[in-house]
Amino acid sequence: MTKSALVTGATGQDGSFLMELLLKKGYRVYGLVRRLSVPNLGNIEHLIDRVTLIDGDLIDQSSLNSAVKEAEPDEIYSLAAQSFVATSFVQPVLTGEITGLGVVRLLEAMRAYAADARLYQASSSEMFGKVDREPQDEGTPFHPRSPYGVAKVYAYWACVNYREAHGLFVSNGILFNHESERRGLEFLTRKVSNGVARIHHGLAKTITLGNLDAKRDWGYAPEFVDLMWRILQHKESDDFVGATGEAHSVREFVEEAFHVAGISDWEAHVKIDEKNFRPSEIYNLRGDPGKAKRVLGWQAKTTFKELAKIMVEADIENLEGSRKPK
């Protein structure tokens, strides 16, 4: 019997890779998308004929109810969020409504119309925030340092509560940073890879960044959506960290990105602007994926340098036709 999956955040990086994976596995796939005056379907244009898109919004309970009723899902992947940390400082209430309460609305729709389904919640390493130990695993205390992180903690505990109070199959994937050529331009790694590509093609001279000393655990997104799927195939609902187990600084990523493009004097092309610093920074996130490897047989394979190469080369190719004549 063909399984049905409902994916929120369908047009994002993770949503697009996940829907590709589910289609390969023979699922009937439904993607929840927000109705915009200019549709943002770039990441999923190649999938539109193979998936069913449903209009919906995490702020609107009735639209989530309708989506769950239409999809009749065996699996629900809760990926939609206001996911840009910098924006969460400017719009904390909206971030809480979408990233926090939006998940509760989805859980309520599941409880009412698909109580036998399995739900995956995209939790985040940003929940750990100001860490007192390294690496971070499933038992590390949360100390979020942004409204986004706070909203993700709320959603995490809501999922645990619905699992315990209502007997629903709800699992959290506490994923560390995972990037790709489909990452939004507002995110650091893509800002860097796109900026380097623009400099390579003579379209720009500099990139403006913030704190170069913050360290993150960066992996490759297609491998992390495989973990999401594995989490819902496990015999019981549970929570898992997804990470590479390595931390690298922003400075290292920038240096490697310029190296891929063959530009040696990278510091001459980078400007630091304090506007890009967070009001409260997280300095070192590094995950321990041991449980995911032991229980689910999952581990990240793409190295830090390979990730930078994938992203920069993709952006160089994307901008090929825009090259400025010398």
C-alpha positions, 0 to 999 in steps of 0.5 A: 500500500502506497504511503502518503506524506504531508510536508510543511515548508515544502518550498524550502531547502529541506522540503525540496530535498525531502520531497525528492527522497519520498518520491524516490521511495514511492510515497504519495507526496503533499506539500504545504505552501503559503499563498504568495502574490509571487509564488516562491517555487524555485526549489521545487519546480522540477517536482511540481508535476509529481507532488500535490501542493496544498495552500496553507499557513501555520497561523491558520488552524482551518487550513492545517485541518483541511491539509491533513484531511486532504492528504490523509498522511501516514507521515507528517514532516513539520519543516515550516518555520520563520527560520532566519535567526536575525529576523527573529530578533526584529519580529519575535512575536511573529516568530513565536506564532509561526515557529512555536504555536504553528507546530501546536496547530499542526499537532492539533490537526494531526490529533483530530484528523490523523491520530495514527500518523507519525509526525517529525518535528524539525527541532534545531541546535539553536535550542542549545544556545549558550552551551555548558558542554561539548559536544551537545547531545539529546540530554544537553540542557537548552539555553536558547539565545534568540527568539527563534531558539526560544520558539523552537524549544516551545515547539520541541516540548509541545511535541514531547507533551503530545506524545506523552499526553495523547499517545501520538507518534511524534519525534524531534530531530534536533538537527545542527546546521545543514546547508546546500546550493538550495539554501536561501540567500539570507543564510550565512553559508549561502551569503558567502558562497553567492558572494564569492561567486559574484566576486569570481565573476567580477560582479562584486568586490566584497562581502559584508559579514558579522562575527567570523569567530562563531563555530558551527557544525555544518553538514549537507542537507540531502543527508539530513533529510534522510535522517528525518525519514529514518526517524519516522521509520523507527519502531517508536517515537523518540528524539535524535540529534543530527550532526557531523560531530565537527565544528568549524568557524565562520572564518574557516568557511569563508577561507575555504569558499574563496579557496574553491574559487581560486581567490587567495587574498580573501581578507581583502574581499571581506568587510565586517559590519556590526549590524550583522552581529547577533544581540546575543551570540552562540559561539560554539555548537557541535553535535554528538550524532552517536545515538542516530548512528547507533539506533538508526544507522545514520551518519553524515558523509559530506566533509566540511570542505566538500560542502563549501565546494558544492555550494561555491561551484553551484553559485559560480555556475548559476551566475555564469551568464552574468559574468562582467566583461573585463 
